[in-house]
Amino acid sequence: MNNLLTLAMIVKNEEFFLPQCLESVKGIVDDMVIVDTGSTDKTIEIAKSYGARVISIEWPNDFAKARNVGLEAVRTPWVLVMDADEELVKDDLGILEKAILMPEADAYNIRIVSVMDRAEDISESYVTRLFRSLPDIRFEGSIHEQVYYSLERNRQHLESLNVRFIHKGYLESIITGRNKVDRNLHLMENHVKNNPNDGYMLWQLAQTYDSVGRHSEAMFSCQRSLKCLGPESPIRVLVWTTYAKSTSHAGHPKKALGILSQALGIYPTYTDFRYLQGTIFLQLRQWKNAEHAFNDCLGMGEPKGYLLTETGVGGFKALFKLAEIHIAQQHTQEGLAHLLMAIRSQPTYRSAWSAVTQLLAGTPLKDLYRTFCMAVPQETIVHTLSSWPTLTDDETLLLNYAKNAISGPVTQQNQ
């Protein structure tokens, strides 16, 4: 792109993901700088096959230092930062190109769409990954490194850009295989020890504590983070979320509800807070309160303008929770209706498909099929079921029935 853009990465043993990553950007970046921190597989070979300049270093036990080695080698006016387990969505190439050719900002937050083992469990976050290559713009933080602080100090204008990276690193097989939790926790604890007022890292530490069952420590870390972060910090809303979740996980649901009420008073459009309230009400079997909460979520819709949100809290997931509430109270028809609305809103939402099948257990296959046809077209049933890597016996029967229904008359055996 007229020698304007360089891809900068740090890698180690990424032969599985790296080809897809580099393939996704080879049509738009003019140069690739890849810092390798000790690969023993074919990572370096793959990088060089794409024309990348590979810089080999010893792992400095500091992600920012490693990334900054790459930034030092950038020769173009702009730099794009990626991880090996990410891919740039091809449909967004034009948006990325325009942002550089006709810039309205000095740096951009990119949408990181993290896919999970279940297709519906998608989360989105905005992270600064595209920015001008300037000597004073560097990453900070030994882990969960970011350039935000250097951008702020140098008065660089930051905006969000509707460009997506698909992130696959949260798939269970990948997390298990990498087994990096202990290493990351150690790095974060050391960073916070040396930088006790780093509110961002305190939040990241809280998230990790909560994920490994150290809920009380997560709560305390959130409290410290909120004291350190300024009132305008975009991270504060995320700290409140982790604070409420860790409090609930610690066995204090009523206290968590109070935290969420306080947070909603500050961020009234952040649907995730109301959704979490509904989830806690549901766990407490407070049906009316839960129903009000999830109906509010539908009215609020998906939150806009925040760094992180759980996809579906203002739509199909709220509908699914309403179905759970009705089914728990033996309101079968209302529950079924909400499940079908959830499927219509998000056809890949497998939890809703499973719930319909369970709710209608014993129903003739042709009637089950017709029920799903009330939510989505026949072709969508086939496409959705075919996209799942494994199927239950009931799902296999439904898929075969749907295929037969589309291709020709249904045989007596299928009925």
C-alpha positions as CSV (number, residue, x, y, z in Angstrom):
1,M,0.0,0.0,0.0
2,N,2.5,2.6,-1.3
3,N,5.0,1.6,1.5
4,L,2.7,3.0,4.2
5,L,2.0,0.0,6.5
6,T,4.1,-2.6,8.3
7,L,2.8,-5.7,10.2
8,A,4.6,-6.1,13.6
9,M,4.3,-9.3,15.6
10,I,6.0,-11.3,18.3
11,V,5.8,-15.1,18.0
12,K,7.0,-18.4,19.5
13,N,6.1,-21.8,18.1
14,E,3.1,-20.5,16.1
15,E,3.3,-22.8,13.1
16,F,-0.3,-23.8,13.4
17,F,-1.8,-20.3,13.3
18,L,0.8,-18.2,11.5
19,P,0.0,-19.1,7.9
20,Q,-3.6,-18.0,8.3
21,C,-2.7,-14.8,10.0
22,L,-0.1,-13.7,7.4
23,E,-2.3,-14.8,4.6
24,S,-5.1,-12.5,5.8
25,V,-2.9,-9.4,5.6
26,K,-0.5,-10.1,2.8
27,G,-2.6,-8.0,0.3
28,I,-2.5,-4.8,2.4
29,V,0.8,-4.6,4.4
30,D,4.0,-3.5,2.6
31,D,6.3,-5.1,5.1
32,M,6.3,-7.6,7.9
33,V,8.5,-7.5,11.0
34,I,8.3,-10.6,13.1
35,V,10.1,-10.9,16.4
36,D,10.7,-14.6,17.3
37,T,11.4,-15.3,20.9
38,G,12.7,-18.9,20.6
39,S,10.6,-21.0,18.2
40,T,11.6,-24.6,17.8
41,D,9.1,-25.5,15.1
42,K,8.6,-24.1,11.6
43,T,7.5,-20.6,12.7
44,I,10.6,-18.8,11.3
45,E,10.5,-20.8,8.1
46,I,6.8,-19.9,7.6
47,A,7.4,-16.2,8.4
48,K,10.2,-16.0,5.8
49,S,8.1,-17.7,3.2
50,Y,5.8,-14.6,3.4
51,G,8.7,-12.2,3.0
52,A,8.9,-11.2,6.6
53,R,11.9,-9.8,8.3
54,V,12.5,-12.1,11.2
55,I,14.4,-10.8,14.3
56,S,15.4,-13.5,16.8
57,I,15.8,-12.6,20.4
58,E,15.8,-14.3,23.8
59,W,12.5,-14.1,25.6
60,P,12.9,-11.0,27.9
61,N,10.1,-12.0,30.2
62,D,8.4,-8.8,29.2
63,F,5.8,-8.6,26.4
64,A,6.2,-4.8,25.9
65,K,10.0,-5.1,25.5
66,A,9.6,-7.9,22.9
67,R,6.9,-5.9,21.0
68,N,9.1,-2.7,21.1
69,V,11.9,-4.6,19.4
70,G,9.6,-5.0,16.4
71,L,8.5,-1.3,16.5
72,E,12.1,-0.2,16.4
73,A,12.5,-2.0,13.1
74,V,9.4,-0.5,11.4
75,R,10.3,1.8,8.4
76,T,6.8,2.8,7.3
77,P,4.6,5.7,8.6
78,W,2.0,3.2,10.0
79,V,2.2,-0.1,12.0
80,L,-0.4,-2.8,12.4
81,V,0.1,-5.1,15.4
82,M,-1.3,-8.6,15.4
83,D,-1.0,-11.9,17.3
84,A,-0.5,-15.1,15.4
85,D,-3.8,-16.5,16.5
86,E,-5.7,-13.7,14.8
87,E,-6.9,-13.1,11.3
88,L,-8.0,-9.9,9.6
89,V,-11.5,-10.2,8.1
90,K,-11.1,-9.8,4.3
91,D,-14.3,-7.8,4.1
92,D,-12.7,-5.1,6.2
93,L,-9.6,-4.5,4.1
94,G,-11.2,-1.4,2.5
95,I,-11.9,0.2,5.8
96,L,-8.4,-0.4,7.0
97,E,-6.9,1.0,3.8
98,K,-9.1,4.1,4.0
99,A,-8.1,4.8,7.6
100,I,-4.5,5.0,6.5
101,L,-4.9,6.8,3.2
102,M,-7.3,9.3,4.6
103,P,-6.7,9.2,8.3
104,E,-9.1,10.8,10.8
105,A,-7.0,9.8,13.7
106,D,-3.4,9.0,14.7
107,A,-4.3,5.6,16.2
108,Y,-7.2,3.2,16.0
109,N,-8.9,0.6,18.2
110,I,-9.6,-2.6,16.3
111,R,-12.5,-5.0,17.0
112,I,-11.1,-8.2,18.4
113,V,-13.8,-10.9,17.9
114,S,-12.9,-13.9,20.1
115,V,-14.5,-17.1,19.0
116,M,-15.1,-19.9,21.5
117,D,-15.8,-23.6,21.3
118,R,-19.5,-22.8,21.1
119,A,-20.3,-20.5,18.1
120,E,-22.6,-18.4,20.2
121,D,-20.1,-17.6,22.9
122,I,-18.5,-14.7,21.1
123,S,-17.0,-11.7,22.9
124,E,-15.8,-8.5,21.3
125,S,-13.3,-6.0,22.6
126,Y,-11.6,-2.9,21.1
127,V,-7.8,-2.9,21.3
128,T,-5.3,-0.3,19.9
129,R,-3.6,-2.2,17.1
130,L,-3.1,0.4,14.3
131,F,-1.1,3.6,14.9
132,R,1.4,5.9,13.5
133,S,5.0,4.7,13.7
134,L,6.6,7.3,15.9
135,P,9.7,7.0,18.2
136,D,7.8,7.9,21.4
137,I,4.9,5.4,20.8
138,R,5.8,2.2,22.5
139,F,4.2,-0.6,24.4
140,E,4.2,-0.6,28.2
141,G,3.5,-3.5,30.6
142,S,5.3,-6.8,31.1
143,I,2.0,-8.5,30.2
144,H,-1.3,-7.3,28.7
145,E,0.9,-4.7,27.1
146,Q,-0.6,-1.6,25.5
147,V,0.4,1.7,23.8
148,Y,-2.5,3.7,25.2
149,Y,-0.4,5.5,27.8
150,S,2.2,6.6,25.3
151,L,-0.5,7.7,22.9
152,E,-2.0,9.8,25.6
153,R,1.3,11.4,26.6
154,N,2.0,12.3,23.0
155,R,-1.5,13.7,22.5
156,Q,-2.2,11.2,19.7
157,H,-5.9,11.2,18.6
158,L,-7.4,7.7,19.1
159,E,-10.6,6.5,17.5
160,S,-12.4,3.1,17.1
161,L,-12.4,1.5,13.6
162,N,-14.9,-1.1,12.4
163,V,-12.2,-3.5,11.4
164,R,-12.3,-7.0,12.8
165,F,-9.6,-9.5,13.8
166,I,-10.9,-13.0,14.4
167,H,-9.1,-14.3,17.6
168,K,-9.0,-18.1,18.1
169,G,-6.8,-18.2,21.2
170,Y,-9.7,-18.7,23.6
171,L,-10.7,-22.1,22.1
172,E,-10.4,-24.7,24.9
173,S,-7.9,-26.9,23.0
174,I,-5.6,-23.9,22.5
175,I,-5.8,-22.7,26.1
176,T,-5.1,-26.2,27.4
177,G,-2.3,-26.7,25.0
178,R,-0.5,-23.5,25.8
179,N,-1.0,-23.7,29.6
180,K,0.2,-20.1,30.1
181,V,-2.0,-19.1,33.1
182,D,0.7,-19.7,35.8
183,R,3.3,-17.7,33.7
184,N,0.9,-14.8,33.1
185,L,-0.2,-14.7,36.7
186,H,3.4,-14.5,37.8
187,L,4.2,-11.6,35.4
188,M,1.1,-9.7,36.5
189,E,1.8,-10.1,40.2
190,N,5.4,-8.8,39.7
191,H,4.2,-5.9,37.6
192,V,1.6,-4.8,40.2
193,K,4.2,-5.2,42.9
194,N,6.5,-2.8,41.1
195,N,3.6,-0.6,39.8
196,P,1.0,-0.6,42.6
197,N,-1.1,2.2,41.0
198,D,-1.5,0.6,37.5
199,G,-5.3,0.3,37.5
200,Y,-5.3,-1.5,34.1
201,M,-3.0,-4.2,35.3
202,L,-4.8,-4.6,38.6
203,W,-8.0,-5.3,36.5
204,Q,-6.2,-7.8,34.4
205,L,-4.9,-9.5,37.6
206,A,-8.4,-9.5,39.0
207,Q,-9.7,-11.3,35.9
208,T,-7.0,-14.0,36.2
209,Y,-7.6,-14.4,39.9
210,D,-11.3,-14.9,39.3
211,S,-10.7,-17.4,36.5
212,V,-8.6,-19.7,38.8
213,G,-11.0,-19.5,41.7
214,R,-9.3,-16.9,43.8
215,H,-12.4,-14.7,44.0
216,S,-11.7,-12.7,47.2
217,E,-8.3,-11.7,45.7
218,A,-10.1,-10.7,42.5
219,M,-12.5,-8.5,44.4
220,F,-9.7,-6.8,46.3
221,S,-7.8,-6.2,43.1
222,C,-10.9,-4.6,41.5
223,Q,-11.3,-2.3,44.5
224,R,-7.7,-1.2,44.1
225,S,-8.1,-0.7,40.4
226,L,-11.1,1.5,40.8
227,K,-9.2,3.7,43.2
228,C,-6.3,4.1,40.7
229,L,-8.3,4.7,37.5
230,G,-9.5,8.1,36.6
231,P,-13.3,8.7,36.2
232,E,-12.9,9.1,32.4
233,S,-11.0,5.9,32.0
234,P,-12.7,3.5,29.5
235,I,-11.4,0.6,31.6
236,R,-13.5,1.4,34.7
237,V,-16.7,-0.1,33.2
238,L,-14.8,-3.4,32.7
239,V,-13.5,-3.3,36.3
240,W,-17.0,-2.9,37.6
241,T,-18.0,-6.0,35.6
242,T,-15.2,-8.1,37.0
243,Y,-15.9,-6.8,40.5
244,A,-19.5,-7.9,40.3
245,K,-18.7,-11.3,38.7
246,S,-16.0,-12.1,41.3
247,T,-18.3,-11.1,44.1
248,S,-21.0,-13.4,42.9
249,H,-18.5,-16.2,42.3
250,A,-17.3,-15.7,45.9
251,G,-20.8,-16.5,47.1
252,H,-22.2,-13.0,47.7
253,P,-25.0,-12.6,45.1
254,K,-26.8,-9.8,47.0
255,K,-23.6,-7.8,47.3
256,A,-23.0,-8.4,43.6
257,L,-26.5,-7.0,42.8
258,G,-25.7,-3.9,44.7
259,I,-22.4,-3.4,42.9
260,L,-24.2,-3.8,39.5
261,S,-26.9,-1.3,40.6
262,Q,-24.2,1.2,41.5
263,A,-22.4,0.5,38.2
264,L,-25.7,1.0,36.2
265,G,-26.0,4.4,37.8
266,I,-22.7,5.4,36.2
267,Y,-23.1,3.5,32.9
268,P,-26.8,3.2,32.2
269,T,-26.4,2.0,28.6
270,Y,-24.0,-0.9,29.4
271,T,-26.4,-3.8,28.9
272,D,-23.9,-6.3,30.3
273,F,-24.6,-4.9,33.8
274,R,-28.4,-5.5,33.6
275,Y,-27.8,-8.9,32.0
276,L,-25.6,-9.9,34.9
277,Q,-28.3,-8.8,37.3
278,G,-30.8,-10.9,35.5
279,T,-28.5,-13.9,35.7
280,I,-28.1,-13.5,39.4
281,F,-31.8,-13.1,39.9
282,L,-32.3,-16.3,37.9
283,Q,-29.9,-18.2,40.1
284,L,-31.8,-16.9,43.2
285,R,-35.1,-18.0,41.6
286,Q,-36.4,-14.5,41.8
287,W,-38.4,-15.0,38.6
288,K,-40.1,-11.6,38.3
289,N,-36.9,-9.6,39.0
290,A,-35.1,-11.8,36.4
291,E,-37.8,-11.3,33.8
292,H,-37.8,-7.5,34.3
293,A,-34.0,-7.5,33.9
294,F,-33.8,-9.5,30.7
295,N,-36.7,-7.6,29.2
296,D,-34.8,-4.4,30.0
297,C,-31.8,-5.9,28.1
298,L,-33.9,-6.4,25.0
299,G,-35.0,-2.7,25.3
300,M,-31.4,-1.6,25.8
301,G,-30.0,-3.6,22.9
302,E,-26.3,-4.5,22.4
303,P,-24.1,-1.8,24.1
304,K,-22.2,0.5,21.8
305,G,-19.0,2.5,22.4
306,Y,-17.5,0.2,25.1
307,L,-14.2,-1.6,24.9
308,L,-15.7,-5.0,25.7
309,T,-19.1,-6.7,25.7
310,E,-20.5,-10.2,25.6
311,T,-22.3,-10.7,22.3
312,G,-26.0,-11.3,22.6
313,V,-26.7,-9.7,26.0
314,G,-29.1,-7.3,24.3
315,G,-30.6,-9.9,22.0
316,F,-30.6,-13.7,21.7
317,K,-29.0,-14.5,25.0
318,A,-31.6,-12.3,26.9
319,L,-34.3,-14.2,25.0
320,F,-32.8,-17.5,26.0
321,K,-32.8,-16.4,29.6
322,L,-36.4,-15.4,29.4
323,A,-37.2,-18.9,28.0
324,E,-35.4,-20.4,31.0
325,I,-37.5,-18.3,33.4
326,H,-40.8,-19.4,31.7
327,I,-39.8,-23.1,31.6
328,A,-38.8,-23.1,35.2
329,Q,-42.3,-21.9,36.1
330,Q,-43.9,-24.5,33.8
331,H,-44.9,-21.9,31.2
332,T,-44.0,-24.2,28.4
333,Q,-45.5,-22.4,25.5
334,E,-44.0,-19.0,26.5
335,G,-40.6,-20.7,27.0
336,L,-40.8,-22.3,23.5
337,A,-41.7,-19.0,21.9
338,H,-38.7,-17.3,23.4
339,L,-36.4,-20.1,22.4
340,L,-37.6,-19.8,18.8
341,M,-37.1,-16.1,18.9
342,A,-33.5,-16.6,20.1
343,I,-32.9,-19.0,17.2
344,R,-34.4,-16.6,14.8
345,S,-32.1,-13.8,16.1
346,Q,-29.0,-16.0,16.2
347,P,-29.4,-19.3,14.2
348,T,-26.0,-20.7,15.5
349,Y,-27.1,-20.4,19.1
350,R,-26.9,-24.2,19.9
351,S,-28.0,-23.9,23.5
352,A,-31.4,-22.8,22.2
353,W,-31.6,-25.6,19.7
354,S,-30.8,-28.1,22.5
355,A,-33.4,-26.6,24.8
356,V,-36.1,-26.9,22.1
357,T,-35.2,-30.5,21.5
358,Q,-35.3,-31.3,25.2
359,L,-38.5,-29.4,25.7
360,L,-40.2,-31.3,22.9
361,A,-38.7,-34.7,23.8
362,G,-40.9,-37.5,22.5
363,T,-42.4,-35.3,19.8
364,P,-42.5,-36.9,16.3
365,L,-39.5,-35.9,14.2
366,K,-41.7,-34.2,11.6
367,D,-43.3,-32.0,14.3
368,L,-39.9,-31.1,15.8
369,Y,-38.7,-30.1,12.3
370,R,-41.8,-28.0,11.7
371,T,-41.2,-26.3,15.0
372,F,-37.7,-25.2,14.0
373,C,-39.1,-24.1,10.6
374,M,-41.2,-21.5,12.6
375,A,-37.9,-19.9,13.5
376,V,-35.7,-20.3,10.5
377,P,-35.9,-21.4,6.8
378,Q,-35.3,-25.1,5.9
379,E,-31.9,-24.2,4.3
380,T,-30.8,-22.6,7.6
381,I,-31.6,-25.7,9.5
382,V,-29.4,-27.8,7.2
383,H,-26.6,-25.2,7.2
384,T,-26.6,-24.7,10.9
385,L,-26.6,-28.4,11.9
386,S,-24.0,-29.1,9.2
387,S,-21.6,-26.5,10.7
388,W,-21.4,-28.1,14.1
389,P,-18.3,-30.4,14.4
390,T,-20.2,-33.2,16.3
391,L,-23.9,-33.9,16.5
392,T,-26.1,-35.8,19.0
393,D,-28.3,-38.6,17.7
394,D,-31.3,-36.3,17.8
395,E,-29.4,-33.6,15.8
396,T,-28.3,-36.2,13.3
397,L,-31.9,-37.3,12.7
398,L,-33.1,-33.8,12.4
399,L,-30.4,-32.9,9.9
400,N,-31.2,-35.9,7.7
401,Y,-34.9,-35.1,7.9
402,A,-34.2,-31.5,6.9
403,K,-32.0,-32.6,3.9
404,N,-34.7,-35.0,2.7
405,A,-37.4,-32.4,3.1
406,I,-35.5,-30.0,0.9
407,S,-34.3,-32.6,-1.7
408,G,-37.6,-34.4,-2.2
409,P,-40.6,-36.1,-0.6
410,V,-39.9,-37.4,2.9
411,T,-39.9,-41.2,3.1
412,Q,-42.1,-43.1,5.5
413,Q,-39.0,-44.3,7.3
414,N,-38.0,-40.7,8.1
415,Q,-41.4,-39.9,9.4
